[in-house]
Amino acid sequence: MRFFLAPLADFTDAPFRRMCFEGGADLTYTEMVSAAALAHGNSPTRHLMETMAGEGPVACQIFGATESDVAIAAQEVEKVKDRFVELNLNAGCPMTRITRSGAGAKLIEDPEKVFRLLKAIRENTSLPVTLKTRLGPHPGDVKIFDLLNAAEKAGAKGVAVHARFTSQMHGGPLDLELLSEVVARSPLPVTGNGSVRTSKDLDAMAATGVKSVMIGRGALSDPGIFAVLKGRENPWSRFDAVRSHLKYILEFREYLLKKFPGDHIRSADAFASVKMHTHLFRYFNALPGAAKLRAKLNTIRTLREIETTIAEFFK
Ligand SMILES: Cc1cc2nc3c(=O)[nH]c(=O)nc-3n(C[C@H](O)[C@H](O)[C@H](O)COP(=O)(O)O)c2cc1C
């Protein structure tokens, strides 16, 4: 079984992907990158496509709704193709801000459009192209078989399937029975995705026949989950994880600063505080005193204070 870190908007930036790579992930995904923003030359969007030293194989994920946008985005990714091993199209995100424009999960309703978008991407990159999608809009409307055909016809190399319907957002039961059928009938390799956190979850996913599994939320508080599910020791204590992650966050900031001298990059204090809110808090989940620590971390604004507060917590 191969283990992938799922794309997670606001989370799977370079420092976190590096944590997951060191934590046993075989492949990681960028956050979804807006094809429209790339097509309009939006610079902060480009930061999402940066990788850092120490990372393993990375796939770039884009979302978009028009052939022209995804074609230009694919050309942009092609310019930095040495960073990536794969270019993935998001056809699964159910958030209104994405579906409103016809992108993400909205595409599930229109496999023919998925074909056209994948084809446009394929024609503009030399990277292997893949699709990430769901079973269908809702349990009464299974679209995955049409989507697989569209992907194959467009020359895609694989499909990651979140074993839920759009109507379920990110909760509710997985349909692993249907996923088994998908794996059996798919002309392309299928990666299984959805709520894998424990070896029991993994066994259930593996029973569908998938040879690779994608993990999202389970990695957020525990980037060593990949190693653990591979039967190895977790490379980090929570303390080491927090320390390494903070170090990588600051390293990445330095890198961005040098690479994009004309862009606004937050101060080290602000950068660390923002990332602290999205990521580092989660390492304390369920530990005694976590609520108090979170309250304290909410009030501090400097890197120095963050470091001393964390050190005191783990003393
Ligand atoms: C906070 C959050 C952000 C997400 N961002 C993306 C994204 O950028 N692209 C994407 O294809 N899916 C995205 N997803 C969906 C995940 O990749 C994954 O399919 C879903 O969370 C189910 O896997 P899990 O149960 O292991 O988390 C996101 C999910 C969450 C919870």
The ligand as an SDF file (V2000), in Angstrom:
LIG
                    3D

 31 33  0  0  0  0  0  0  0  0999 V2000
   -9.8300   21.7010    5.6030 C   0  0  0  0  0  0  0  0  0  0  0  0
   -9.9510   20.8890    4.3470 C   0  0  0  0  0  0  0  0  0  0  0  0
   -9.4030   21.3700    3.1690 C   0  0  0  0  0  0  0  0  0  0  0  0
   -9.5100   20.6280    1.9850 C   0  0  0  0  0  0  0  0  0  0  0  0
   -8.9250   21.0910    0.8450 N   0  0  0  0  0  0  0  0  0  0  0  0
   -8.9710   20.3420   -0.2880 C   0  0  0  0  0  0  0  0  0  0  0  0
   -8.3000   20.7690   -1.4770 C   0  0  0  0  0  0  0  0  0  0  0  0
   -7.6460   21.8140   -1.5200 O   0  0  0  0  0  0  0  0  0  0  0  0
   -8.4070   19.9730   -2.5820 N   0  0  0  0  0  0  0  0  0  0  0  0
   -9.1020   18.7830   -2.5750 C   0  0  0  0  0  0  0  0  0  0  0  0
   -9.1580   18.0800   -3.5920 O   0  0  0  0  0  0  0  0  0  0  0  0
   -9.7220   18.3540   -1.4520 N   0  0  0  0  0  0  0  0  0  0  0  0
   -9.6470   19.0960   -0.3280 C   0  0  0  0  0  0  0  0  0  0  0  0
  -10.2210   18.6160    0.8190 N   0  0  0  0  0  0  0  0  0  0  0  0
  -10.7460   17.2340    0.8350 C   0  0  0  0  0  0  0  0  0  0  0  0
   -9.6350   16.2810    1.2670 C   0  0  0  0  0  0  0  0  0  0  0  0
   -8.5700   16.2400    0.3290 O   0  0  0  0  0  0  0  0  0  0  0  0
  -10.1630   14.8500    1.4630 C   0  0  0  0  0  0  0  0  0  0  0  0
  -10.7210   14.4130    0.2570 O   0  0  0  0  0  0  0  0  0  0  0  0
  -11.2150   14.7690    2.5550 C   0  0  0  0  0  0  0  0  0  0  0  0
  -10.8410   15.5380    3.6930 O   0  0  0  0  0  0  0  0  0  0  0  0
  -11.4630   13.3060    2.9780 C   0  0  0  0  0  0  0  0  0  0  0  0
  -10.2560   12.7250    3.4500 O   0  0  0  0  0  0  0  0  0  0  0  0
   -9.9450   12.5980    5.0380 P   0  0  0  0  0  0  0  0  0  0  0  0
  -11.1680   12.0340    5.6600 O   0  0  0  0  0  0  0  0  0  0  0  0
   -8.7400   11.7210    5.1340 O   0  0  0  0  0  0  0  0  0  0  0  0
   -9.6970   14.0100    5.5410 O   0  0  0  0  0  0  0  0  0  0  0  0
  -10.1770   19.3670    1.9860 C   0  0  0  0  0  0  0  0  0  0  0  0
  -10.7320   18.8930    3.1780 C   0  0  0  0  0  0  0  0  0  0  0  0
  -10.6270   19.6330    4.3420 C   0  0  0  0  0  0  0  0  0  0  0  0
  -11.2250   19.0820    5.6220 C   0  0  0  0  0  0  0  0  0  0  0  0
  1  2  1  0
  2  3  1  0
  2 30  2  0
  3  4  2  0
  4  5  1  0
  4 28  1  0
  5  6  2  0
  6  7  1  0
  6 13  1  0
  7  8  2  0
  7  9  1  0
  9 10  1  0
 10 11  2  0
 10 12  1  0
 12 13  2  0
 13 14  1  0
 14 15  1  0
 14 28  1  0
 15 16  1  0
 16 17  1  0
 16 18  1  0
 18 19  1  0
 18 20  1  0
 20 21  1  0
 20 22  1  0
 22 23  1  0
 23 24  1  0
 24 25  2  0
 24 26  1  0
 24 27  1  0
 28 29  2  0
 29 30  1  0
 30 31  1  0
M  END
$$$$
